[in-house]
Amino acid sequence: MHPPDFYDVAELERIAVPRWTSGLRSFIQGGAGNGSGVRANRLAQSKWSLRARVLVDVSTVDTSTPVLGVPVDVPIMIVPSGLHALVLPRVR
């Protein structure tokens, strides 16, 4: 089975929600406690956007950046999560 394509988090959520049980849906969408953390995260994320840049020289692109003072070539991080098995049961 090929995973569905999505282009933003809202679209991913629209694809995922019908696949979740009602308990899992409440847990993920509500966050911990009263959901204030989820609301704060969505508000913070709504203030950011990617700016399309056309006609920009991309012959030399540098994606490196320091993370906690350590140089990282590609700043894509995967953080530990003990609850990912709730939505991906086949993944360790």
URJO-V97951 format. One record per residue. N is the residue number from 1. RES is the residue in one letter. SS is DSSP state (@ for helix, = for strand, . for the rest). PHI is phi in radians with two decimals (999 if undefined). Layout:
BEGIN
<<N:RES:SS:PHI> <N:RES:SS:PHI>>
END
This chain:
BEGIN
<<1:M:.:999> <2:H:.:-1.55> <3:P:.:-1.12> <4:P:.:-1.21> <5:D:.:-1.39> <6:F:.:-2.56> <7:Y:.:-2.12> <8:D:.:-2.72> <9:V:@:-1.13> <10:A:@:-1.11> <11:E:@:-1.20> <12:L:@:-1.05> <13:E:@:-1.12> <14:R:@:-1.05> <15:I:@:-1.29> <16:A:@:-1.36> <17:V:@:-0.93> <18:P:.:-1.11> <19:R:.:-1.53> <20:W:.:-1.58> <21:T:.:-1.26> <22:S:@:-1.11> <23:G:@:-1.14> <24:L:@:-1.15> <25:R:@:-1.03> <26:S:@:-1.09> <27:F:@:-1.10> <28:I:@:-1.30> <29:Q:@:-1.30> <30:G:@:-1.54> <31:G:.:1.17> <32:A:.:-1.44> <33:G:.:1.22> <34:N:.:-1.64> <35:G:.:1.46> <36:S:@:-1.14> <37:G:@:-1.15> <38:V:@:-1.11> <39:R:@:-1.07> <40:A:@:-1.12> <41:N:@:-1.12> <42:R:@:-1.12> <43:L:@:-1.11> <44:A:@:-1.10> <45:Q:@:-1.19> <46:S:@:-1.19> <47:K:.:-1.49> <48:W:.:-1.94> <49:S:.:-2.68> <50:L:.:-1.62> <51:R:.:-1.74> <52:A:.:-1.22> <53:R:.:-2.13> <54:V:.:-1.91> <55:L:.:0.99> <56:V:.:-1.94> <57:D:.:-1.12> <58:V:.:-2.02> <59:S:.:-1.20> <60:T:.:-2.30> <61:V:.:-2.01> <62:D:.:-2.11> <63:T:.:-1.68> <64:S:.:-1.23> <65:T:=:-2.82> <66:P:=:-1.37> <67:V:=:-2.12> <68:L:.:0.95> <69:G:.:1.45> <70:V:=:-1.88> <71:P:=:-1.16> <72:V:=:-2.21> <73:D:.:-1.16> <74:V:.:-2.23> <75:P:.:-1.39> <76:I:.:-1.96> <77:M:.:-2.01> <78:I:.:-2.09> <79:V:.:-1.69> <80:P:.:-1.11> <81:S:.:-2.57> <82:G:.:-1.54> <83:L:.:-1.88> <84:H:@:-1.08> <85:A:@:-1.16> <86:L:@:-1.11> <87:V:.:-1.83> <88:L:.:-2.25> <89:P:.:-1.10> <90:R:.:-1.49> <91:V:.:-1.66> <92:R:.:-1.46>>
END
